[in-house]
């Protein structure tokens, strides 16, 4: 968990509450009657109400003054998926406490579960957990949050808008839509079929180690040697899968490209979970997992990638056991070298929906 550093104040403002509107209307009514009638009692009431109004604004401003906010988030954040974080609210004022502080988001692209802190003592801090949701992938910078308080009387809500100083990289959504799960089911079946026959070669017999599963015990060797023996196997190299994402949208627009990126990210994530070796490929990069990087390096690239304005050079023929192609123009892959590749239908990416026939 890395802190998002301090939040810098951008502007301040007040908002009149319902109670404040009623109080202000009553104060104006009393003031008007006091000046028209010159009644000392009404003048005294009007002065008291005006003083209360001014004190309310001053105290609410004092409550938010000297507050410092740190935000802590995990390094891996996925779009449209809630992520847990922690808010550290520090009161830099030595003696004066801050009361009734609210924290919430200001835009749709970053939603924060509203947080309420009753009091932060002078020179103290409060560490609270919260939940954030980023609406889109990519680099998030300049996102703003709002600190507010209506203390002490609830007439005026004082607001302080603060801006995140640290940039945040958000991965594409990895939750998986029904379309992506359908596409992956075809890929998973293909992977399973190719793994059949990749058996284990006998390596050696050794003594049983406490805690091992009984399934690994060779009972014939155990009966012969009169001690528990385990048969070890040498596993062959795992299956290698290549995913190629064509960065040219073929005139289908940004909406198609965003869904294509999300589809690629979902397939990358699920395939690496299955402990299958992977190479992600585009016109810009080639990343082998785990030889040249981790799955997070691929997701970080997909978080920042943008569509190419024109068609770029096509990749070399696939060198891996299984190739998966996501492209707006699948006809360019209808060559002898790419005949064995699984090609995701562009219409299945957007507008969808996808079916098992969408991968061929």
C-alpha positions, -999 to +999 in steps of 0.1 A: +000+000+000+016+033-011+003+067+001-012+090-024+007+118-007-010+149+006-040+164-010-037+200-022-066+224-016-080+239-048-109+261-037-134+267-008-170+275-007-202+274+015-235+257+008-267+269+025-286+240+042-323+238+046-320+248+083-297+276+072-322+289+047-350+289+073-328+306+098-317+333+073-353+340+063-363+343+099-333+366+106-342+389+077-378+390+088-368+399+124-343+425+111-369+441+089-394+444+117-368+457+141-357+485+118-393+494+109-406+494+145-373+505+162-382+480+190-351+474+212-361+438+219-363+430+182-330+447+176-314+426+203-328+394+188-317+404+153-281+411+166-280+377+184-292+359+153-266+377+131-238+369+156-249+332+156-248+332+118-213+347+117-200+323+144-214+294+124-194+303+094-162+310+114-163+278+134-170+256+103-141+273+086-119+267+116-129+230+117-115+224+082-085+246+086-052+227+092-065+194+080-042+171+060-053+140+042-033+110+031-048+083+009-034+048+007-043+024-021-030-010-033-007-009-063-031-030-085-064-013-092-089-024-117-116-002-134-152-005-122-142-028-093-143-015-057-110-014-040-103-009-004-082+019+008-074+039+040-078+075+047-055+092+073-069+125+084-045+146+104-053+178+124-022+200+123-038+225+148-023+219+182-052+228+204-083+232+183-102+200+173-121+195+141-157+183+143-181+165+120-160+161+089-174+144+058-153+130+029-168+121-005-160+120-042-169+147-067-169+130-101-183+099-117-149+086-128-139+082-091-165+072-066-157+072-029-178+056-002-188+086+020-168+088+052-178+106+084-154+115+111-171+129+143-140+145+158-103+148+152-085+162+183-058+189+181-025+174+169-041+140+164-050+118+134-077+094+124-071+063+103-103+050+086-110+024+059-130+034+029-138+021-006-131+036-040-142+028-075-125+041-106-149+043-136-123+039-164-089+025-171-059+047-177-039+073-159-059+092-133-045+126-123-061+157-109-090+137-094-107+157-066-124+148-033-145+170-010-141+176+027-171+193+043-186+202+077-218+218+088-206+222+124-217+238+148-253+247+140-259+231+106-268+264+089-238+266+065-219+236+050-183+245+045-166+226+017-130+222+007-122+206-026-089+188-026-069+174-056-049+142-056-012+150-061-001+115-071-011+099-104-029+066-103-028+039-131-060+019-133-060-015-151-089-025-174-118-042-157-109-078-148-143-088-135-154-103-168-186-098-186-207-127-199-192-121-234-157-124-221-165-155-201-180-171-232-149-163-252-126-176-225-146-209-222-137-216-259-100-207-252-100-228-220-113-259-239-087-254-266-059-252-239-072-283-222-073-303-254-037-293-262-026-302-227-039-338-231-011-361-238+014-339-220+019-366-194+046-369-168+078-389-172+091-410-143+119-392-125+128-411-093+117-429-062+123-413-028+113-416+008+079-402+019+080-368+036+056-361+064+026-340+052+026-352+016-006-365+000-012-403+002-020-402-035+018-397-043+028-429-024+040-458-046+025-488-027+043-515-047+077-499-039+066-494-003+057-531+001+090-541-015+112-518+007+090-519+038+090-481+041+068-454+025+081-445-009+070-417-033+072-418-071+083-384-086+077-373-121+094-348-144+068-324-157+071-313-193+073-276-202+039-260-198+018-249-228+026-215-243-001-191-255+002-159-275-024-132-274-022-106-302-042-073-298-045-053-330-042-016-320-060-004-352-097-001-346-105-005-383-129+025-382-151+009-355-144+038-330-131+042-295-160+022-279-149-009-298-113-004-289-120+000-252-139-033-252-112-050-272-086-039-246-109-051-218-113-085-235-075-089-240-069-080-203-095-105-191-080-133-213-044-124-201-055-125-165-074-158-167-048-176-187-020-166-163-041-178-134-041-213-150-003-212-148+001-213-186+030-194-201+019-164-221+033-139-245+013-107-250+018-091-284+008-059-302+023-036-328+041-018-300+053-044-274+060-080-269+060-093-233+066-129-223+052-139-189+070-149-167+103-147-187+103-110-194+078-096-170+047-103-149+011-102-157+009-068-141+034-054-166+009-065-194-021-050-175-001-018-169+005-015-207-032-022-214-042+005-189-023+031-209-025+019-245-044+039-271-056+030-306-033+036-336-046+062-362-038+039-391-031+003-398+004-008-387+026-037-397+012-071-389+030-094-365+052-123-375+037-158-377+029-173-343+057-193-327+037-206-297+014-235-292-018-215-293-024-180-308-054-158-300-061-128-322-083-098-312-086-075-342-112-053-359-101-068-393-098-105-390-095-111-427-058-100-426-051-131-405-065-155-430-031-167-441-014-201-440+007-191-410-023-180-389-047-208-399-044-224-365-050-192-345-082-186-325-097-154-339-122-134-319-150-120-340-149-082-340-187-081-337-186-102-306-163-076-290-188-048-297-218-047-301-220-084-290-232-106-275-205-132-279-212-169-285-189-199-288-191-195-326-175-160-321-141-177-317-130-197-347 
